[in-house]
Amino acid sequence: MPATGQAARRARPGLTREQILATAIRLADHSGTTGLTMRALAKELGVEAMSLYHHIANKDALLDAMVDHVFSEISLPCPEAGWREGMLQRARSARATLREHPWALGLMDSRSTPGPATLRHHDAVLGCLRRNGFTIPLAARAVSLLDSYIYGFVLQESALPFANADELATIAEGILAAPAIAEEYPHLTELITEHALKPGYAYGDEFDRGLDLILDGLERWPRG
């Protein structure tokens, strides 16, 4: 509950909601949200926990605000852009933002009281599709499909056991060194040798290629 009276007076001079939110996001970026408590946040800010309640009601409200801030960092489709360019721009921005804030992956669609940036984001994405001839059901399916791809790719990307081509090569060489690997797993061997170990390969490049497959499919879907 919001602090009043003595608790409010104990709030550190100059402490703002924006400062609290920025610190909470910084902590979550570093360690996730599991250990993010109002007490831990207050300690990081050098204040008593009750001081925070003058600005943010509880942890749920804090998470709402954090998620809303993440949505505010994702570029909105340009009103003048076609639907494909708008979705491509938005998907790339969402991926980059979620790589900066991986804790948000499980929270983006879980908040029952979405903030203004969240609502503005979804409205702009749907508006881009609707202006370009998508029916309401098709727009809803397109958003669901794109979000599933974006969130899933970032989740998979963040879990990979390698961060660069050298680390990938070390892992791949270990797999290929196993006895009879090519005979037992020919398709996996082919993928490693003819794709993943080719000069210039980067897993992150798969994002745009997969996105193109999805957008190609949406382009062929009847609008009527």
C-alpha positions in Angstrom: 0.0 0.0 0.0 1.2 3.6 -0.6 3.2 5.1 2.3 1.8 8.2 4.0 2.8 10.3 7.0 6.0 9.2 8.7 6.9 6.6 6.0 6.5 9.2 3.2 8.6 11.7 5.2 11.4 9.1 5.4 11.6 8.9 1.6 15.0 10.0 0.5 15.0 13.6 -0.8 14.9 13.5 -4.6 13.9 9.8 -4.8 11.6 9.5 -7.9 9.6 6.7 -9.4 11.8 6.9 -12.5 14.9 6.4 -10.4 13.3 3.4 -8.6 12.3 1.9 -12.0 15.7 2.4 -13.6 17.4 0.7 -10.6 14.9 -2.2 -10.7 15.5 -2.8 -14.4 19.3 -2.6 -13.9 19.1 -5.3 -11.1 16.8 -7.5 -13.2 19.1 -7.2 -16.2 21.9 -8.5 -14.0 20.2 -11.1 -11.9 16.6 -11.6 -13.1 13.4 -10.9 -11.2 13.4 -13.8 -8.9 15.4 -12.1 -6.2 14.1 -8.6 -7.0 12.2 -7.7 -3.8 11.1 -4.3 -2.6 13.6 -4.8 0.3 16.5 -5.6 -2.0 15.6 -2.7 -4.3 15.5 -0.3 -1.3 18.9 -1.5 -0.1 20.3 -0.8 -3.6 18.9 2.7 -3.5 20.0 3.3 0.1 16.6 3.8 1.5 14.1 2.0 3.7 11.7 -0.3 1.9 8.7 1.8 3.1 10.1 4.7 1.1 9.4 2.9 -2.1 5.7 2.6 -1.4 5.3 6.3 -1.7 6.0 5.8 -5.4 5.1 2.2 -6.3 2.4 0.2 -4.5 3.9 -3.2 -4.5 6.1 -5.7 -6.4 3.3 -6.4 -8.9 3.0 -2.7 -9.7 6.8 -2.6 -10.0 6.8 -5.5 -12.6 4.0 -3.8 -14.5 6.0 -0.6 -14.7 9.2 -2.5 -15.7 7.4 -4.4 -18.5 5.8 -1.2 -19.7 9.2 0.4 -19.9 10.5 -2.5 -22.0 7.6 -2.0 -24.4 8.5 1.7 -24.6 12.0 0.7 -25.9 10.6 -1.3 -28.9 10.2 0.7 -32.0 6.7 1.1 -33.3 5.9 0.4 -37.0 6.2 3.6 -39.0 2.6 4.7 -40.0 3.8 5.2 -43.6 5.4 1.8 -43.8 3.8 -1.2 -45.5 2.9 -4.0 -43.2 5.9 -6.2 -44.1 8.4 -3.4 -43.4 6.5 -2.4 -40.3 6.6 -6.0 -38.9 10.2 -6.5 -39.9 11.3 -3.2 -38.2 9.3 -4.0 -35.0 10.6 -7.6 -34.8 14.2 -6.6 -35.1 13.7 -3.9 -32.4 11.9 -6.3 -30.1 14.7 -8.9 -30.5 17.4 -6.3 -29.7 15.4 -5.0 -26.7 14.7 -8.4 -25.2 18.4 -9.3 -25.5 19.1 -6.3 -23.3 16.3 -7.3 -20.9 16.1 -11.1 -21.0 14.1 -11.2 -17.7 11.2 -9.7 -19.6 10.6 -12.7 -21.8 8.3 -14.5 -19.4 6.5 -11.3 -18.4 5.7 -9.5 -21.7 2.2 -10.9 -22.1 1.5 -11.9 -18.5 0.5 -8.5 -17.0 -3.2 -8.0 -16.3 -2.9 -4.3 -15.9 -0.8 -3.2 -19.0 0.6 0.3 -19.0 0.3 3.0 -21.6 3.4 2.0 -23.6 2.3 -1.6 -23.7 -1.2 -0.6 -25.0 0.3 1.9 -27.5 2.7 -0.8 -28.8 0.0 -3.4 -29.4 -2.4 -0.8 -30.9 0.3 0.4 -33.3 1.2 -3.1 -34.4 -2.4 -4.1 -35.0 -3.0 -0.7 -36.7 -0.2 -1.4 -39.2 -1.7 -4.7 -40.2 -5.3 -3.4 -40.4 -4.3 -0.4 -42.5 -2.7 -2.8 -45.0 -5.8 -5.0 -45.5 -5.5 -7.6 -42.7 -8.8 -8.7 -41.2 -9.1 -8.6 -37.5 -8.7 -12.4 -37.1 -5.7 -12.5 -39.5 -4.1 -9.6 -37.7 -4.5 -11.4 -34.4 -3.0 -14.5 -35.8 -0.1 -12.6 -37.3 0.8 -10.9 -34.0 0.6 -14.2 -32.2 2.8 -16.0 -34.7 5.4 -13.2 -34.8 5.6 -12.8 -31.1 6.0 -16.5 -30.6 8.9 -16.5 -33.1 10.6 -13.4 -31.6 10.3 -14.6 -28.0 11.3 -18.1 -28.9 14.3 -17.0 -30.9 15.6 -14.8 -28.1 15.1 -17.5 -25.6 16.9 -20.0 -27.7 19.6 -17.5 -28.6 20.3 -16.6 -25.0 20.6 -20.3 -24.0 23.1 -21.3 -26.6 26.4 -22.8 -25.2 28.5 -20.6 -27.5 28.9 -16.8 -28.0 31.0 -16.7 -31.1 32.3 -18.7 -34.1 35.4 -20.0 -32.2 33.3 -21.4 -29.4 30.8 -22.9 -31.9 33.7 -24.5 -33.7 35.1 -26.0 -30.5 31.7 -27.6 -29.6 31.1 -28.8 -33.2 34.6 -30.4 -33.4 33.9 -32.2 -30.1 30.6 -33.6 -31.6 32.2 -34.6 -34.8 35.1 -36.4 -33.0 32.7 -39.0 -31.6 33.1 -42.4 -33.2 30.8 -43.2 -36.1 29.0 -39.8 -35.7 28.6 -39.3 -39.5 27.1 -42.8 -40.0 24.8 -42.6 -37.0 23.7 -38.9 -37.4 24.2 -38.0 -41.1 21.9 -35.1 -41.2 23.3 -33.5 -38.1 26.8 -34.0 -39.4 25.7 -32.3 -42.7 24.2 -29.4 -40.8 27.4 -28.8 -38.9 29.9 -29.2 -41.7 27.9 -27.7 -44.6 26.2 -24.8 -42.7 27.3 -24.0 -39.1 31.0 -24.3 -39.7 31.0 -22.4 -43.0 33.0 -19.1 -42.9 30.9 -16.1 -41.9 28.2 -18.2 -40.2 26.5 -16.5 -37.3 23.5 -18.0 -35.5 21.9 -14.6 -35.1 21.6 -14.3 -38.9 19.0 -17.0 -38.8 16.6 -14.5 -37.2 15.9 -12.5 -40.4 15.9 -15.6 -42.5 13.2 -17.2 -40.4 11.3 -14.0 -40.2 11.3 -13.8 -44.0 9.7 -17.3 -44.1 6.9 -16.2 -41.7 6.3 -12.9 -43.6 6.2 -14.8 -46.9 3.6 -17.0 -45.5 1.5 -14.1 -44.2 1.8 -12.4 -47.6 0.2 -15.3 -49.3 -2.7 -15.6 -46.9 -6.0 -14.3 -48.3 -7.1 -11.0 -46.8 -10.8 -11.5 -47.3 
